[in-house]
């Protein structure tokens, strides 16, 4: 067992999973023939978090925050590239809580529409996630609204870790799991659940290598924040609370090019009729492109983390 933060442990993840269970979907795992994708693997399992409420895994962390923290009458505020905002808006709508969401201009039209559909007060602020985050922090100071951080919050990581619980039950034989990394809340929660029992591999766009840069520096540092998946995988740096968990429990990281992400989106559509957004397809792109080559005989899982895109015209 690897050591993990006292705040984000397997036991606490299990406790939070019980709290959020009535509000989140147990998303399916599809067991596919790797040869359909030209891959030489013993087993390949896709965890389909794009079928989660609000279109991504983020609903788990959103409900974990809103159900366990003291929410003031003025409500909650969140900054997001899009998916976290949609998730917090959805959770707040379900729980009857006022919500203000800040997104940057790079947020996709599909995500902006989704946030508005859930009845949130939406503001577009700046060009990058960091701009929206600064605006949300100012709003929290001015109004007293509860900030719900997209990744660097214990409750957020504890909620995302519930994916690990489901995977353990659905695919107990996997030895390797590929997970996309933006701010790191998803991979931190899942890696804390497994605590070294399997190889957890972080996958980042080469245009937004937040975790890779942090591991090289030994601490979170600013990284480039652009590229195809900038609305979901490009914060300025990895989370401060995220980093020690990832450093302890994640096996390694790999980088994928935008072209590989697009190719993975297209293949998921062609072979499985799955519509994944760029960030949702990034982990799978590492396998298809050869950025990550599993050991012979590996039983590999991949988290397909989101599907909030309108890009379905691949043919």
C-alpha positions in Angstrom: 0.0 0.0 0.0 1.2 3.5 -0.8 0.7 6.2 1.7 -2.0 8.7 0.8 -3.3 11.9 2.3 -5.2 11.5 5.6 -8.0 13.5 4.0 -8.3 11.3 0.9 -8.1 7.6 1.9 -9.9 4.5 0.7 -12.1 4.5 3.8 -13.2 8.1 3.3 -13.8 7.5 -0.4 -16.1 4.6 0.6 -17.9 6.9 3.1 -18.5 9.6 0.5 -19.5 7.0 -2.1 -22.4 6.0 0.3 -23.4 9.7 0.6 -23.5 10.5 -3.1 -24.8 7.1 -4.3 -28.5 8.1 -4.5 -27.5 11.1 -6.7 -25.0 9.7 -9.2 -25.1 7.0 -11.8 -23.2 3.8 -11.6 -21.8 4.1 -15.1 -21.2 1.0 -17.2 -18.0 -0.7 -18.1 -17.8 -2.1 -21.7 -15.4 -5.0 -22.2 -14.1 -4.8 -25.8 -11.9 -6.8 -28.0 -8.7 -4.8 -28.2 -8.1 -6.2 -31.7 -11.0 -4.1 -32.9 -8.7 -1.1 -32.3 -5.6 -2.9 -33.5 -4.3 -3.3 -30.0 -2.5 -6.4 -28.7 -3.9 -6.7 -25.2 -5.3 -9.5 -23.0 -8.3 -7.4 -21.9 -9.5 -3.9 -22.5 -12.3 -2.3 -20.4 -13.7 1.2 -21.0 -15.3 3.0 -18.0 -18.0 5.1 -19.6 -18.2 8.2 -17.4 -19.6 10.2 -20.3 -22.9 8.6 -19.3 -22.8 10.2 -15.9 -25.2 13.0 -15.0 -24.2 16.3 -16.7 -22.1 14.4 -19.2 -18.9 13.7 -17.2 -17.5 12.3 -14.0 -17.6 15.7 -12.4 -21.1 15.2 -11.0 -19.5 12.9 -8.4 -17.3 15.6 -6.9 -20.0 18.2 -7.2 -22.5 16.2 -5.1 -19.7 15.3 -2.6 -19.2 19.0 -2.0 -22.8 20.1 -1.9 -24.0 17.2 0.3 -21.2 17.4 3.0 -20.2 21.0 3.3 -22.2 23.9 4.9 -23.9 25.7 2.1 -24.9 29.3 2.9 -28.2 30.8 1.8 -26.5 32.7 -1.0 -25.5 29.4 -2.5 -22.3 28.2 -4.3 -19.9 29.4 -6.9 -17.6 27.5 -9.2 -15.1 28.1 -12.0 -14.8 25.6 -14.8 -13.6 24.9 -18.3 -17.2 23.6 -18.7 -17.7 20.1 -17.2 -17.3 21.0 -13.6 -19.6 24.0 -14.1 -22.2 21.7 -15.7 -21.9 19.3 -12.8 -22.2 21.9 -10.1 -25.1 23.5 -11.9 -26.8 20.1 -12.2 -26.2 19.2 -8.5 -27.3 22.6 -7.3 -30.5 22.3 -9.4 -31.3 18.9 -7.9 -30.7 20.1 -4.4 -32.4 23.5 -4.8 -29.2 25.6 -4.2 -28.5 28.9 -5.9 -25.4 28.7 -8.1 -23.1 31.0 -10.1 -20.7 29.5 -12.6 -17.7 31.3 -14.2 -16.3 29.8 -17.4 -13.5 31.1 -19.8 -14.2 31.9 -23.4 -12.5 28.6 -24.5 -15.4 26.6 -23.0 -17.3 24.7 -25.7 -20.8 25.8 -26.8 -22.1 22.4 -25.7 -20.9 22.9 -22.2 -22.1 26.5 -21.9 -25.5 25.4 -23.1 -25.6 22.6 -20.6 -24.8 24.9 -17.7 -27.6 27.4 -18.8 -30.0 24.5 -19.2 -29.5 23.6 -15.5 -30.6 27.1 -14.5 -27.2 28.4 -13.3 -26.3 32.1 -13.4 -23.4 31.9 -15.9 -20.6 34.4 -16.6 -17.9 34.1 -19.2 -14.7 35.5 -17.8 -11.3 35.7 -19.6 -9.7 33.3 -22.0 -8.5 30.5 -19.7 -9.6 28.6 -16.7 -7.3 30.6 -14.4 -9.2 33.8 -15.4 -12.5 32.2 -14.6 -11.1 30.9 -11.3 -9.9 34.4 -10.2 -13.4 35.8 -11.0 -15.1 33.1 -9.0 -12.8 33.7 -6.0 -13.7 37.4 -6.1 -17.4 36.6 -6.3 -17.0 34.3 -3.2 -15.3 37.1 -1.3 -18.0 39.6 -2.2 -21.1 37.5 -1.6 -20.1 34.8 0.9 -21.0 32.0 -1.6 -19.3 28.7 -1.0 -16.6 28.0 -3.6 -16.6 24.5 -5.1 -13.2 23.9 -6.6 -13.0 21.8 -9.7 -10.1 19.6 -8.5 -8.1 21.0 -5.5 -10.7 20.2 -2.8 -10.8 17.1 -0.6 -14.5 16.6 -1.2 -14.0 16.8 -4.9 -11.3 14.2 -4.9 -13.3 12.0 -2.5 -16.3 12.1 -4.9 -14.2 11.3 -8.0 -12.7 8.4 -6.1 -16.0 6.6 -6.2 -15.2 5.6 -9.8 -12.4 3.4 -8.3 -15.0 1.7 -6.1 -17.2 0.9 -9.1 -14.2 -0.2 -11.2 -13.1 -2.6 -8.4 -16.5 -4.2 -8.5 -17.0 -4.2 -12.3 -13.5 -5.1 -13.4 -11.6 -6.5 -10.5 -8.9 -8.1 -12.7 -7.5 -4.9 -14.3 -3.8 -4.3 -13.5 -3.5 -0.9 -15.4 -5.8 2.1 -15.6 -5.4 5.1 -17.9 -6.9 8.4 -16.6 -6.8 11.8 -18.2 -5.3 14.6 -16.2 -6.3 18.3 -16.1 -6.1 19.7 -12.5 -5.7 16.2 -11.2 -8.9 15.7 -9.1 -10.0 12.6 -11.0 -6.7 10.8 -11.0 -6.0 11.7 -7.4 -9.3 10.3 -6.2 -9.0 7.1 -8.2 -5.3 6.6 -7.4 -6.0 7.1 -3.7 -8.7 4.4 -3.8 -6.3 1.9 -5.4 -3.3 3.1 -3.3 -0.7 1.3 -5.5 -2.7 -2.0 -6.0 -2.7 -1.4 -9.8 -0.7 0.9 -12.2 -2.6 4.2 -12.6 -1.2 6.1 -15.6 -1.9 9.8 -16.1 -2.5 11.0 -19.6 -2.1 14.7 -20.5 -2.2 16.7 -23.7 1.4 17.7 -24.7 -0.1 21.3 -24.9 -1.1 21.2 -21.2 1.4 19.1 -19.3 0.5 20.2 -15.7 1.3 17.0 -13.9 4.3 16.1 -16.0 5.9 19.5 -15.2 5.0 19.2 -11.5 6.6 15.8 -11.2 9.7 17.1 -12.9 9.9 20.1 -10.6 8.9 18.2 -7.4 6.0 20.6 -6.8 3.1 22.2 -8.7 4.3 24.7 -11.2 2.7 26.8 -14.0 2.5 24.9 -17.3 1.3 25.8 -20.8 -2.5 25.7 -21.0 -3.7 25.3 -24.6 -4.7 22.8 -27.2 -7.7 20.8 -28.3 -8.8 19.8 -24.8 -8.1 23.2 -23.2 -11.7 23.4 -21.9 -11.2 20.4 -19.7 -7.5 19.5 -19.4 -5.7 22.8 -19.2 -5.6 24.5 -15.8 -2.5 26.6 -15.1 -1.1 24.0 -12.7 -1.8 20.8 -10.9 -3.7 21.2 -7.5 -1.6 21.7 -4.4 -3.7 19.1 -2.5 -3.8 16.8 -5.5 -0.1 16.7 -6.0 1.1 14.7 -3.0 -1.5 12.0 -3.6 -0.6 11.7 -7.3 3.1 11.7 -6.5 2.6 8.8 -4.1 0.0 6.7 -6.0 0.3 7.4 -9.7 2.8 5.1 -11.6 3.7 7.6 -14.3 2.4 10.1 -16.8 2.5 10.2 -20.6 1.8 13.0 -23.1 -0.5 12.8 -26.2 -0.6 15.1 -29.2 -3.9 16.9 -30.2 -3.8 14.8 -33.4 -3.8 11.6 -31.4 -6.8 12.8 -29.3 -8.8 13.6 -32.4 -7.9 10.2 -33.9 -9.1 8.5 -30.7 -12.4 10.5 -30.8 -12.9 9.3 -34.3 -12.1 5.7 -33.6 -14.4 5.6 -30.5 -17.2 6.8 -32.8 -16.4 4.5 -35.7 -16.0 1.3 -33.7 -18.3 1.8 -30.7 -20.6 4.7 -31.7 -19.3 6.5 -28.5 -19.1 10.3 -28.6 -16.3 11.4 -26.4 -15.1 15.0 -26.0 -11.4 15.7 -26.5 -10.6 15.4 -22.8 -12.8 12.3 -22.6 -10.8 10.6 -25.3 -7.3 11.6 -24.2 -6.6 8.6 -22.0 -7.6 6.2 -24.8 -5.5 8.2 -27.2 -2.4 7.2 -25.2 -3.1 3.5 -26.1 -4.0 4.1 -29.7 -1.1 6.3 -30.5 1.5 4.2 -28.6 2.3 7.0 -26.2 1.7 4.3 -23.5 2.5 0.7 -24.4 1.2 -1.7 -21.7 3.2 -4.8 -20.7 2.4 -8.0 -22.6 -0.7 -9.6 -21.2 -1.9 -6.5 -19.4 -5.5 -6.1 -18.4 -6.1 -2.5 -19.1 -8.9 -0.1 -18.1 -9.5 3.3 -19.6 -11.7 6.1 -18.1 -13.7 7.8 -20.9 -14.3 10.8 -18.7 -16.7 13.0 -20.6 -19.0 13.5 -23.7 -19.9 17.1 -23.7 -19.3 18.0 -27.3 -21.2 18.6 -30.5 -18.5 17.1 -32.6 -20.2 14.0 -33.9 -19.9 14.6 -37.7 -16.9 12.2 -38.2 -18.3 10.6 -41.4 
